[in-house]
Amino acid sequence: MEASADAGAAAAVAAARTLRWAGRAGHLGGFPRAAVFAAVGTFAKAYASLLNTTTVHNADALLRLVSARPPGTPLLSVSNHMSTVDDPLMWGFKGFPTSDAKLGRWVLTAEDICFWNIVMSYVFRLGKCVSITRGGGIYQEHMNEALDVLVNGGWLHSFPEGKIAQDDQPIRRLKWGTASLIVRAPVTPIVLPIVHSGFEKIM
């Protein structure tokens, strides 16, 4: 009984730390989210477009799906994971609406890295991040929240390798969570694979 109570208390603390309410579009009129996207988007744009030479192949496909896909059709983009700054810097290329909070992606993020205190949780929530507990399984509560993004026709980005991999080799074995979201979504999402390189040099 004590073990069960401890587990319940731990779950309650984790839930409080993830601040789901701060991720709602109407939180304080949407101004905090808009401010975070403007600041982070400007930084990503400056880094990708001014401080580096960036080449993007088939960018029009991503732009079209982000801004002009059929109403109610969810978008699930997946990519390899080379550094902790892949997101948001990978969206900073020229022509992409990086600072637009309405068009911005939701992204699955590691709870132990991005949600380890209240301040970090609040900022990442405003940045449309969904906390994922490593080892929590594909039916954890956070995955249900990610599924809600797809159910509502939103754009969700995932790093299905489940960890950073900087080896110069084919993509690692993918975790099951992303596939489970595709299967569980009532409307099959458009799935867009993205492969990037060079971010390993940033860190």
C-alpha positions as CSV (number, residue, x, y, z in Angstrom):
1,M,0.0,0.0,0.0
2,E,2.9,2.4,0.8
3,A,4.5,1.7,-2.6
4,S,1.3,2.5,-4.3
5,A,0.9,5.7,-2.4
6,D,4.4,6.7,-3.2
7,A,3.9,6.0,-6.9
8,G,0.7,8.0,-6.9
9,A,2.5,11.0,-5.2
10,A,5.3,10.8,-7.7
11,A,2.9,10.8,-10.6
12,A,1.1,13.9,-9.1
13,V,4.3,15.8,-8.8
14,A,5.3,14.9,-12.4
15,A,1.9,16.0,-13.6
16,A,2.2,19.3,-11.8
17,R,5.6,19.9,-13.2
18,T,4.5,19.4,-16.8
19,L,2.0,22.4,-16.6
20,R,-0.4,21.2,-19.3
21,W,-2.5,24.3,-18.8
22,A,0.3,26.5,-20.0
23,G,0.3,24.8,-23.4
24,R,-3.3,25.8,-24.2
25,A,-3.6,28.3,-27.0
26,G,-5.8,30.6,-24.9
27,H,-3.4,30.8,-22.0
28,L,-3.3,34.5,-21.1
29,G,-4.7,35.4,-24.5
30,G,-1.9,33.6,-26.3
31,F,0.6,36.4,-25.7
32,P,3.2,34.3,-23.7
33,R,3.2,31.7,-26.5
34,A,3.5,34.3,-29.2
35,A,6.4,35.9,-27.3
36,V,8.3,32.6,-27.0
37,F,7.8,31.8,-30.6
38,A,8.9,35.2,-31.7
39,A,12.1,35.1,-29.6
40,V,13.0,31.5,-30.3
41,G,12.0,31.8,-34.0
42,T,14.2,34.9,-34.4
43,F,17.2,33.1,-32.8
44,A,16.7,30.0,-35.0
45,K,16.4,32.2,-38.2
46,A,19.5,34.1,-37.3
47,Y,21.5,31.0,-36.6
48,A,20.4,29.0,-39.6
49,S,20.3,31.9,-42.1
50,L,22.9,34.4,-41.0
51,L,25.5,32.5,-39.0
52,N,25.5,29.3,-41.1
53,T,25.1,28.2,-44.7
54,T,22.0,26.1,-44.8
55,T,20.8,24.0,-47.7
56,V,17.2,22.6,-47.7
57,H,16.0,20.1,-50.2
58,N,12.2,19.9,-51.0
59,A,11.4,22.7,-48.5
60,D,8.3,23.5,-50.5
61,A,6.8,20.1,-49.4
62,L,7.1,21.0,-45.7
63,L,5.9,24.6,-46.3
64,R,2.8,23.4,-48.2
65,L,1.9,20.8,-45.6
66,V,2.4,23.2,-42.7
67,S,0.4,26.0,-44.1
68,A,-2.0,24.6,-46.7
69,R,-2.9,21.0,-45.9
70,P,-6.6,20.0,-46.0
71,P,-8.5,21.2,-42.9
72,G,-8.6,18.6,-40.1
73,T,-5.7,16.6,-41.6
74,P,-3.0,16.0,-39.0
75,L,0.7,16.2,-40.0
76,L,3.4,14.0,-38.3
77,S,6.9,14.9,-39.2
78,V,9.7,12.6,-38.1
79,S,13.5,13.1,-38.2
80,N,16.8,11.9,-37.0
81,H,18.2,13.4,-33.8
82,M,21.8,14.8,-33.8
83,S,21.8,17.3,-31.0
84,T,19.7,18.9,-28.3
85,V,19.2,22.0,-30.5
86,D,17.9,20.2,-33.6
87,D,14.6,21.7,-32.6
88,P,14.1,24.7,-32.9
89,L,17.2,25.4,-35.1
90,M,16.1,23.0,-37.9
91,W,13.1,25.2,-38.6
92,G,15.1,28.4,-39.0
93,F,15.7,28.1,-42.7
94,K,14.8,30.9,-45.1
95,G,11.1,31.1,-45.9
96,F,9.8,29.0,-43.1
97,P,7.3,30.7,-40.7
98,T,9.4,30.0,-37.6
99,S,8.0,32.7,-35.5
100,D,4.3,32.0,-36.2
101,A,2.9,30.3,-33.0
102,K,-0.3,29.2,-34.8
103,L,1.6,27.3,-37.5
104,G,4.3,26.1,-35.2
105,R,4.8,22.4,-34.5
106,W,4.1,20.5,-31.3
107,V,7.2,18.4,-30.5
108,L,7.8,15.4,-28.2
109,T,10.5,16.3,-25.7
110,A,12.3,14.4,-22.9
111,E,10.8,15.1,-19.5
112,D,14.2,14.8,-17.7
113,I,15.8,17.3,-20.0
114,C,13.2,20.0,-20.6
115,F,10.8,19.7,-17.7
116,W,13.0,19.4,-14.7
117,N,11.8,22.5,-12.9
118,I,8.8,24.8,-13.0
119,V,10.4,27.6,-15.0
120,M,11.8,25.3,-17.7
121,S,8.4,23.5,-17.9
122,Y,6.6,26.8,-18.4
123,V,8.9,28.0,-21.2
124,F,8.8,24.6,-23.0
125,R,5.0,24.4,-22.6
126,L,4.7,27.8,-24.2
127,G,6.9,26.5,-27.0
128,K,4.4,23.7,-27.7
129,C,6.4,20.9,-26.3
130,V,4.9,17.7,-25.1
131,S,6.7,16.0,-22.2
132,I,7.6,12.3,-22.7
133,T,8.8,10.1,-19.8
134,R,11.6,7.9,-20.9
135,G,10.6,4.2,-20.4
136,G,7.0,5.3,-19.7
137,G,5.6,3.2,-22.5
138,I,3.5,4.1,-25.6
139,Y,0.3,4.5,-23.6
140,Q,1.6,6.9,-21.0
141,E,-0.6,10.0,-20.4
142,H,1.8,12.3,-22.3
143,M,1.4,10.1,-25.4
144,N,-2.3,10.6,-25.1
145,E,-1.7,14.3,-25.2
146,A,0.4,13.9,-28.3
147,L,-2.4,11.9,-29.8
148,D,-4.8,14.8,-29.0
149,V,-2.6,17.1,-31.3
150,L,-3.2,14.7,-34.2
151,V,-6.9,14.3,-33.3
152,N,-7.3,18.0,-33.6
153,G,-5.6,18.1,-37.0
154,G,-2.4,19.7,-35.7
155,W,1.3,19.3,-36.6
156,L,3.4,17.0,-34.4
157,H,7.1,16.5,-34.7
158,S,8.9,13.4,-33.3
159,F,12.4,12.1,-33.0
160,P,11.6,8.4,-33.2
161,E,15.1,7.2,-32.5
162,G,14.4,8.1,-28.9
163,K,17.9,9.6,-28.3
164,I,20.7,11.6,-29.9
165,A,22.7,9.7,-32.4
166,Q,25.7,11.4,-34.0
167,D,27.1,8.4,-35.8
168,D,27.6,8.8,-39.5
169,Q,25.4,5.8,-40.3
170,P,21.9,4.9,-41.3
171,I,19.1,6.0,-38.9
172,R,18.9,3.8,-35.8
173,R,16.0,1.5,-34.9
174,L,12.9,3.5,-34.4
175,K,10.8,3.4,-31.2
176,W,7.2,2.2,-31.3
177,G,5.6,5.3,-29.9
178,T,5.4,7.2,-33.2
179,A,3.9,4.3,-35.0
180,S,1.3,3.9,-32.2
181,L,0.2,7.5,-32.7
182,I,-0.3,6.9,-36.4
183,V,-2.4,3.7,-35.7
184,R,-4.5,5.4,-33.0
185,A,-5.2,8.6,-34.8
186,P,-8.9,8.6,-36.1
187,V,-7.7,10.4,-39.2
188,T,-4.5,8.9,-40.6
189,P,-1.9,11.7,-40.5
190,I,0.3,12.8,-43.3
191,V,3.8,11.5,-42.4
192,L,6.7,13.5,-43.5
193,P,10.2,12.1,-43.0
194,I,13.1,14.7,-42.6
195,V,16.8,13.9,-42.6
196,H,19.3,16.5,-41.5
197,S,23.0,16.7,-40.9
198,G,25.4,19.2,-39.5
199,F,23.8,19.8,-36.1
200,E,26.2,17.5,-34.4
201,K,28.9,20.2,-35.0
202,I,26.9,22.8,-33.1
203,M,27.3,21.0,-29.7
